[in-house]
Amino acid sequence: MSESGVAERLEQVEALAIEVFGSRATALAWLASPNFALDGRTPHSLCTTILGALQVRRLLLSIEYGGVL
């Protein structure tokens, strides 16, 4: 995948995180923190692949709509 593809995925996931958390600072902190639901990986690190970005988006949507995470 090209660098622009990775950058685009990161941008989209970051925008969703800001929407979910209501704050850019909180969203960026969450994206950079290891997450139990992601096997201790950071959401940011997973966004280098399409499947990883989908996993992060699924987690964010679960948080937004009252999931258990």
Secondary structure, DSSP 8 states (H G I E B T S, - for coil): --HHHHHHHHHHHHHHHHHHHS-HHHHHHHHHS--GGGTT--HHHHTTSHHHHHHHHHHHHHHHTT---
